[in-house]
Amino acid sequence: MATKEKIGTVVSNRMDKTIVITVEDKYAHPIYGKTLKKTNRFMAHDEQNSCGIGDKVIISETRPLSRKKRWAVKQILTKTQISN
């Protein structure tokens, strides 16, 4: 069986080897047809701590690594430069 993959944006990287990403899903309302957005947050394993806030990443499903962490970073699509 193929593993699931999702594309999302990193919103937090404060934890060690863990990032939080948001995945946005757009769908049409079943009756009215209006386009709605649904946002899900996933915790993913980042072994090298290489992801920064705002990066676009691909995550893939993996075995449970902790209570809330069932995803791992597969690839970083775009890096962002945030200046403080």
Secondary structure, DSSP 8 states (H G I E B T S, - for coil): ----EEEEEEEE--STTEEEEEEEEEEE-TTT--EEEEEEEEEEE-TT----TT-EEEEEE-S--SSSEEEEEEEEEE------
